[in-house]
Amino acid sequence: MPAFIGQSTQTLLPRGKAPRVLVVGGGWGGLTTAANLRKQAPGAEVVLIDRNPQFFSSPLSNMWLVGMVDGELLTQDYLRVSEQLGYRFVQAEVQAIDRAQRRVTTSLGTIDYDWLVLAPGIRYQYEAWFGNDRVAADAARTRFPCAYASNSEFLAIKRSLQDFKGGELVMNLPPPPQRCPPSPYERACLIAWYFKTNKIKGHITILDHKPAITPIGPGYRAAFDELYKNYITYVPNAHVQEVDPFNRRIRTRAGDQRFDHAILMAPHKAGDLAWLAGTVSDRSEGWADVDQVTMQVRGDERTFVIGDAIQAVSSLPFRYYPKSAHIANRLGRIVAYQISERLAGRAPERRLPDNLCYMVVNGTPGQALNVQFDYDFDPEGRVRQVQRDFNERTPALFQDDFRWLDFMFGEMFGGIAPPVRPNPAFRT
């Protein structure tokens, strides 16, 4: 039996004199927010809540799946990080969020706050495929997980790859907007590299909802054709119409596909916390309804939502920020700045993020692609995006991927994370 079982109605953390900022969700955005608040608002009490005891990084996880990096390098203990940086960590399940009373109810008790930052991530919208058929939805989730949001799913995919003896592996891409759009292409390349390196007679079919590979289309197309011609088939306009996880069949507008194994990616929407807090409106298309610059929930200046869960930020064609770790980090910085300035009685200036993504496409030699996004305001005040694709796969970008992660981890973890490098057994 646990030594202590909390009651959701009891006060978990008594209030002190300092203003309290409660950060719910310990992903890239939540960790960045907490770390920067400790530096920028030292007089505030910062509390981070997550239901897990450890953080696991999705960036570089595709490399971990095929043995290029050790998993220990991508994880951090939340409690250790919080003690290093000087904020408080609570491991608990959030059960209710009362924004009117500024109170969060957890499995251990209630926590009052002055400012609330939600980092909900995404949820899988299996109901788009299965309606109310939970048996089919659970079969797809457990047998053919996509590892977009769950640490346990990453382990399940890794084990399935280790057990894979050959055959047809199908990966479908969800319709935009999705978490980290280039990640599935990277995963396909690395799994193909794994098959090729280990002489596994496997083939990967990518069923893409989009009409073409994007971003970094030419770079990925070259990798598919030049490195993995016999291992990867790319199918555009493959809008999913029916998924049968029991008979291992998927039907799309581009044709039907049977598979021996699959990575099934259901459509994405804002994570459960965004819905629990009532931040998803009729106009926000299943995402948190926030101000495009401040990330404040509309009608509630004390609540912010950051990361993948936010709605479209512009009426221009790109519409959404990339739902990436880098953007979550940058929005965490922006919100920490917003709160610290308001606590100091100052009006914060308008700030926009940037985005940077590396995608590894080869292991021997190690080679990667890169895409960068910059944001500013057009003459009409709309957020606009400038995208730069680096389509030439190079060893230099492969090494830059590790340097980028080291820099980010230094900010999020306060210098206690060891450098992330390829597995010594992995020859680049």
C-alpha positions as CSV (number, residue, x, y, z in Angstrom):
1,M,0.0,0.0,0.0
2,P,1.2,3.6,-0.7
3,A,2.4,5.4,2.4
4,F,0.0,8.3,1.6
5,I,-3.2,8.5,-0.5
6,G,-4.4,12.0,-1.1
7,Q,-7.9,13.3,-1.3
8,S,-8.8,15.4,-4.2
9,T,-10.6,17.9,-2.0
10,Q,-7.8,18.6,0.4
11,T,-5.3,21.4,-0.1
12,L,-2.0,19.9,-1.4
13,L,0.2,23.0,-1.3
14,P,-0.7,25.8,1.2
15,R,-0.4,29.3,-0.1
16,G,2.5,31.5,0.8
17,K,3.0,35.2,0.2
18,A,4.7,34.8,-3.2
19,P,2.5,34.8,-6.3
20,R,2.2,31.2,-7.6
21,V,2.7,30.1,-11.2
22,L,1.4,26.6,-11.8
23,V,2.7,24.9,-14.9
24,V,0.7,21.8,-15.9
25,G,2.5,19.4,-18.3
26,G,6.2,18.6,-18.2
27,G,7.0,18.4,-21.9
28,W,9.4,20.7,-23.8
29,G,7.1,23.7,-23.3
30,G,6.3,23.2,-19.6
31,L,10.0,22.5,-18.6
32,T,11.1,25.6,-20.5
33,T,8.5,27.7,-18.9
34,A,9.4,26.6,-15.4
35,A,13.1,27.0,-16.0
36,N,12.8,30.5,-17.4
37,L,10.3,31.7,-14.7
38,R,12.9,30.8,-12.0
39,K,15.4,33.1,-13.7
40,Q,13.0,35.9,-14.8
41,A,10.6,36.0,-11.8
42,P,12.7,34.9,-8.8
43,G,10.1,36.2,-6.4
44,A,7.4,33.9,-7.7
45,E,6.7,30.4,-6.5
46,V,6.8,28.0,-9.5
47,V,5.2,24.6,-9.4
48,L,5.3,22.0,-12.2
49,I,2.8,19.1,-12.3
50,D,3.1,16.0,-14.5
51,R,1.6,12.6,-14.1
52,N,4.9,10.9,-15.0
53,P,8.1,10.8,-12.9
54,Q,10.4,11.2,-15.9
55,F,10.7,13.3,-19.0
56,F,11.4,11.5,-22.3
57,S,12.5,13.5,-25.4
58,S,10.6,12.9,-28.6
59,P,13.4,14.6,-30.6
60,L,16.1,12.0,-31.3
61,S,13.6,9.2,-30.3
62,N,13.6,7.9,-33.8
63,M,17.3,7.4,-33.5
64,W,16.7,5.6,-30.2
65,L,14.2,3.3,-31.8
66,V,16.9,1.9,-34.1
67,G,19.7,1.9,-31.6
68,M,21.6,5.0,-32.7
69,V,21.4,6.6,-29.2
70,D,20.9,5.3,-25.7
71,G,17.5,6.0,-24.1
72,E,19.1,7.1,-20.9
73,L,20.4,10.2,-22.6
74,L,16.9,11.3,-23.6
75,T,15.3,11.0,-20.1
76,Q,15.5,13.2,-17.0
77,D,14.0,12.8,-13.6
78,Y,11.6,15.7,-12.9
79,L,12.3,15.9,-9.2
80,R,16.0,16.1,-9.8
81,V,15.6,18.9,-12.4
82,S,13.2,20.8,-10.2
83,E,15.7,20.7,-7.3
84,Q,18.5,21.8,-9.6
85,L,16.6,24.8,-10.9
86,G,14.7,25.8,-7.7
87,Y,11.0,25.1,-8.5
88,R,8.7,22.5,-7.1
89,F,7.6,19.3,-8.8
90,V,4.4,17.4,-8.1
91,Q,3.8,14.0,-9.7
92,A,0.0,13.7,-9.9
93,E,-2.9,13.2,-12.3
94,V,-4.9,16.4,-13.0
95,Q,-8.6,15.7,-12.5
96,A,-10.2,19.2,-12.8
97,I,-9.3,22.7,-13.7
98,D,-11.4,25.6,-12.3
99,R,-10.2,28.7,-14.0
100,A,-12.9,30.9,-12.3
101,Q,-11.6,29.9,-8.8
102,R,-8.0,29.5,-10.1
103,R,-7.7,26.0,-8.7
104,V,-6.5,22.7,-10.1
105,T,-7.7,19.5,-8.6
106,T,-5.2,16.6,-8.7
107,S,-5.2,13.0,-7.5
108,L,-3.2,14.2,-4.5
109,G,-5.3,17.3,-3.6
110,T,-6.1,20.8,-4.8
111,I,-3.6,23.5,-5.8
112,D,-4.5,27.2,-6.0
113,Y,-2.7,29.5,-8.4
114,D,-2.3,33.1,-9.5
115,W,-1.1,32.2,-13.0
116,L,-1.7,29.0,-15.0
117,V,0.4,27.7,-17.9
118,L,-1.0,24.6,-19.6
119,A,1.2,22.5,-21.8
120,P,-1.3,19.8,-22.9
121,G,0.5,18.3,-26.0
122,I,-1.8,16.4,-28.3
123,R,-4.4,13.6,-28.1
124,Y,-5.1,10.9,-30.7
125,Q,-8.5,11.3,-32.3
126,Y,-9.3,7.6,-32.9
127,E,-13.0,8.4,-33.0
128,A,-12.4,9.9,-36.5
129,W,-11.7,6.3,-37.6
130,F,-13.8,4.2,-35.3
131,G,-16.6,6.4,-33.9
132,N,-17.7,4.9,-30.6
133,D,-16.1,1.5,-31.3
134,R,-13.6,1.5,-28.3
135,V,-12.6,-2.1,-28.9
136,A,-11.3,-1.3,-32.4
137,A,-9.7,1.9,-31.1
138,D,-7.9,0.1,-28.3
139,A,-6.8,-2.6,-30.7
140,A,-5.2,0.0,-33.0
141,R,-3.6,1.9,-30.1
142,T,-2.2,-1.1,-28.4
143,R,-1.2,-3.3,-31.3
144,F,0.0,-0.6,-33.7
145,P,0.9,2.5,-31.6
146,C,2.3,5.6,-33.2
147,A,4.5,6.9,-30.3
148,Y,3.5,10.6,-30.8
149,A,2.6,11.2,-27.1
150,S,3.3,8.2,-24.8
151,N,6.6,7.0,-23.5
152,S,5.3,3.4,-23.3
153,E,4.4,3.6,-26.9
154,F,8.0,4.3,-27.9
155,L,9.1,1.2,-26.0
156,A,6.3,-0.8,-27.8
157,I,7.5,0.2,-31.2
158,K,11.2,-0.5,-30.3
159,R,10.3,-4.0,-29.2
160,S,8.2,-4.6,-32.3
161,L,11.1,-3.6,-34.5
162,Q,13.4,-5.9,-32.6
163,D,10.9,-8.7,-33.2
164,F,10.2,-7.9,-36.8
165,K,11.3,-10.7,-39.1
166,G,10.2,-9.2,-42.4
167,G,7.2,-8.2,-44.4
168,E,5.1,-5.1,-45.0
169,L,5.2,-2.3,-42.5
170,V,2.7,0.5,-43.1
171,M,2.9,4.0,-41.7
172,N,0.1,6.4,-42.3
173,L,0.5,10.2,-41.7
174,P,-2.4,12.0,-40.1
175,P,-4.0,15.0,-41.8
176,P,-2.4,18.4,-41.0
177,P,-2.0,20.0,-38.5
178,Q,0.0,17.2,-36.8
179,R,2.8,17.0,-34.3
180,C,6.2,17.4,-35.9
181,P,5.3,17.0,-39.6
182,P,8.7,15.7,-40.8
183,S,9.1,13.1,-38.0
184,P,7.2,10.3,-39.7
185,Y,9.4,10.6,-42.8
186,E,12.5,10.6,-40.6
187,R,11.2,7.5,-38.8
188,A,10.6,5.7,-42.2
189,C,14.2,6.5,-43.3
190,L,15.7,5.2,-40.0
191,I,13.6,2.1,-40.0
192,A,14.6,1.5,-43.6
193,W,18.2,2.0,-42.6
194,Y,17.7,-0.5,-39.8
195,F,16.2,-3.1,-42.2
196,K,19.0,-2.5,-44.7
197,T,21.8,-2.6,-42.1
198,N,20.5,-5.8,-40.4
199,K,19.5,-7.5,-43.7
200,I,15.8,-7.7,-42.7
201,K,13.5,-8.3,-45.6
202,G,11.1,-5.6,-44.7
203,H,9.4,-3.0,-46.8
204,I,7.8,0.3,-45.6
205,T,4.8,1.9,-47.3
206,I,4.1,5.5,-46.3
207,L,0.5,6.5,-46.7
208,D,0.5,10.3,-46.7
209,H,-2.7,12.4,-46.3
210,K,-0.9,15.3,-48.1
211,P,-0.5,15.5,-51.9
212,A,3.3,15.6,-51.6
213,I,6.2,15.3,-49.1
214,T,6.4,18.4,-47.0
215,P,8.4,20.0,-45.5
216,I,11.8,19.3,-47.1
217,G,10.2,17.4,-50.0
218,P,13.3,17.2,-52.4
219,G,15.6,16.1,-49.6
220,Y,13.3,13.3,-48.4
221,R,12.5,12.2,-52.0
222,A,16.2,11.9,-52.7
223,A,16.7,9.8,-49.5
224,F,13.8,7.5,-50.5
225,D,15.1,7.1,-54.1
226,E,18.8,7.0,-53.5
227,L,19.2,5.3,-50.1
228,Y,16.0,3.2,-49.7
229,K,14.7,2.5,-53.2
230,N,13.9,-1.1,-52.4
231,Y,12.7,-0.4,-48.9
232,I,10.3,2.6,-49.0
233,T,7.2,3.3,-51.2
234,Y,5.6,6.7,-50.8
235,V,1.9,7.1,-51.5
236,P,0.4,10.7,-51.6
237,N,-3.2,11.7,-51.2
238,A,-3.8,8.5,-49.1
239,H,-6.7,9.9,-47.0
240,V,-7.6,7.2,-44.5
241,Q,-11.2,5.9,-44.9
242,E,-11.2,2.8,-42.9
243,V,-8.8,1.0,-40.5
244,D,-9.2,-2.7,-39.6
245,P,-6.6,-3.5,-36.9
246,F,-7.9,-7.1,-36.5
247,N,-7.5,-8.1,-40.2
248,R,-4.5,-5.8,-40.7
249,R,-6.0,-3.7,-43.5
250,I,-6.2,0.0,-44.1
251,R,-8.4,1.6,-46.8
252,T,-7.5,5.0,-48.3
253,R,-8.5,7.1,-51.2
254,A,-5.3,6.0,-52.9
255,G,-6.1,2.3,-52.5
256,D,-6.2,-0.5,-50.0
257,Q,-3.2,-1.8,-48.1
258,R,-2.6,-4.9,-46.1
259,F,0.2,-5.1,-43.6
260,D,2.2,-7.4,-41.4
261,H,2.8,-4.6,-38.9
262,A,1.9,-0.9,-38.8
263,I,2.5,2.4,-37.2
264,L,-1.0,3.9,-37.2
265,M,-1.2,7.6,-36.7
266,A,-4.7,8.8,-35.9
267,P,-5.6,12.5,-36.5
268,H,-4.4,14.9,-33.8
269,K,-6.2,17.4,-31.6
270,A,-5.3,19.4,-28.5
271,G,-4.3,17.3,-25.5
272,D,-6.8,16.4,-22.8
273,L,-5.7,19.2,-20.4
274,A,-6.9,21.8,-23.0
275,W,-10.4,20.3,-23.0
276,L,-10.4,19.8,-19.2
277,A,-9.7,23.4,-18.8
278,G,-12.4,24.5,-21.2
279,T,-9.9,26.3,-23.5
280,V,-11.2,24.6,-26.7
281,S,-13.9,26.7,-28.4
282,D,-16.3,26.2,-31.2
283,R,-14.1,28.3,-33.5
284,S,-10.7,26.8,-32.6
285,E,-11.1,23.6,-34.6
286,G,-10.2,21.2,-31.7
287,W,-7.3,23.3,-30.5
288,A,-6.9,25.7,-27.6
289,D,-8.3,29.1,-28.3
290,V,-5.5,31.5,-27.5
291,D,-4.2,35.0,-28.5
292,Q,-1.9,34.5,-31.4
293,V,0.9,36.5,-29.7
294,T,0.6,36.3,-25.9
295,M,-0.7,32.7,-25.8
296,Q,-3.3,33.8,-23.2
297,V,-6.6,32.0,-23.3
298,R,-9.2,34.3,-24.8
299,G,-11.2,35.9,-21.9
300,D,-8.8,34.7,-19.2
301,E,-5.6,36.8,-18.9
302,R,-4.2,34.6,-16.2
303,T,-4.2,31.3,-18.2
304,F,-1.8,30.5,-21.0
305,V,-1.6,27.5,-23.3
306,I,1.7,26.6,-25.1
307,G,3.1,24.0,-27.5
308,D,1.3,21.7,-29.8
309,A,-2.2,22.3,-28.4
310,I,-2.7,25.8,-29.7
311,Q,-5.0,26.8,-32.5
312,A,-4.0,28.5,-35.8
313,V,-2.1,31.7,-35.3
314,S,-2.5,33.3,-38.7
315,S,-5.0,33.7,-41.5
316,L,-2.2,33.3,-44.0
317,P,-2.0,29.9,-45.7
318,F,0.5,28.3,-43.3
319,R,-2.0,29.0,-40.4
320,Y,-0.4,26.9,-37.7
321,Y,3.0,27.0,-36.0
322,P,4.8,23.7,-36.6
323,K,3.8,21.5,-33.7
324,S,7.4,20.8,-32.7
325,A,9.6,20.7,-29.6
326,H,11.5,23.8,-30.7
327,I,8.3,25.8,-31.0
328,A,7.1,24.5,-27.6
329,N,10.4,25.7,-26.1
330,R,10.1,29.1,-27.7
331,L,6.5,29.6,-26.6
332,G,7.6,28.6,-23.1
333,R,10.2,31.3,-23.2
334,I,7.6,33.8,-24.4
335,V,5.0,33.0,-21.7
336,A,7.7,33.0,-19.0
337,Y,8.6,36.5,-20.2
338,Q,4.9,37.6,-20.4
339,I,4.2,36.5,-16.8
340,S,7.5,37.9,-15.4
341,E,6.8,41.3,-16.9
342,R,3.3,41.4,-15.6
343,L,4.4,40.5,-12.2
344,A,6.9,43.3,-12.3
345,G,4.1,45.8,-13.3
346,R,5.4,46.2,-16.9
347,A,3.7,45.8,-20.2
348,P,5.4,43.0,-22.1
349,E,6.5,43.6,-25.7
350,R,5.2,41.4,-28.5
351,R,7.5,38.5,-29.2
352,L,7.2,35.7,-31.8
353,P,9.0,32.3,-31.9
354,D,11.2,30.7,-34.4
355,N,11.5,27.0,-35.4
356,L,14.4,24.7,-36.2
357,C,14.1,21.0,-37.0
358,Y,16.8,18.4,-37.9
359,M,15.8,15.1,-39.5
360,V,18.2,12.2,-39.7
361,V,17.9,10.2,-42.9
362,N,21.0,7.9,-42.9
363,G,23.1,6.2,-40.3
364,T,26.1,5.0,-42.2
365,P,27.3,7.7,-42.7
366,G,25.2,9.8,-40.3
367,Q,23.4,12.4,-42.5
368,A,20.5,14.8,-41.7
369,L,18.3,17.4,-43.3
370,N,17.2,20.7,-41.8
371,V,14.2,23.1,-42.0
372,Q,14.0,26.6,-40.4
373,F,11.1,28.9,-39.9
374,D,11.2,32.6,-39.0
375,Y,8.1,34.7,-38.0
376,D,7.2,38.4,-38.1
377,F,4.2,40.6,-38.7
378,D,3.1,41.7,-42.1
379,P,1.8,45.2,-42.7
380,E,-1.7,44.1,-41.8
381,G,-0.5,42.8,-38.4
382,R,-0.8,39.1,-39.3
383,V,1.8,36.6,-38.3
384,R,3.7,35.5,-41.4
385,Q,6.2,32.7,-41.9
386,V,9.4,32.4,-43.8
387,Q,10.5,28.8,-44.4
388,R,14.0,27.6,-45.5
389,D,14.5,24.0,-46.4
390,F,18.0,22.5,-46.5
391,N,17.5,19.5,-48.7
392,E,21.1,18.3,-49.0
393,R,21.8,15.5,-46.5
394,T,25.1,16.1,-44.8
395,P,27.2,14.8,-41.9
396,A,27.4,18.4,-40.6
397,L,23.7,18.6,-40.1
398,F,23.8,15.2,-38.4
399,Q,26.3,16.6,-35.8
400,D,24.3,19.8,-35.5
401,D,21.3,17.8,-34.4
402,F,23.1,16.7,-31.3
403,R,24.5,20.1,-30.6
404,W,21.0,21.6,-30.9
405,L,19.6,19.0,-28.4
406,D,22.5,19.7,-26.0
407,F,21.8,23.4,-26.0
408,M,18.1,22.9,-25.4
409,F,18.7,20.4,-22.6
410,G,21.0,22.8,-21.0
411,E,18.2,25.4,-20.7
412,M,15.6,22.9,-19.6
413,F,17.6,20.9,-17.1
414,G,20.1,23.5,-15.8
415,G,23.3,21.7,-16.9
416,I,22.7,18.3,-15.3
417,A,22.1,16.5,-18.5
418,P,25.1,14.7,-20.0
419,P,26.0,15.4,-23.7
420,V,23.8,13.4,-26.1
421,R,26.0,11.5,-28.6
422,P,25.6,8.5,-30.8
423,N,25.8,5.1,-29.2
424,P,29.5,4.0,-29.1
425,A,28.5,0.8,-30.7
426,F,26.9,2.7,-33.6
427,R,29.4,3.5,-36.4
428,T,28.6,6.7,-38.3
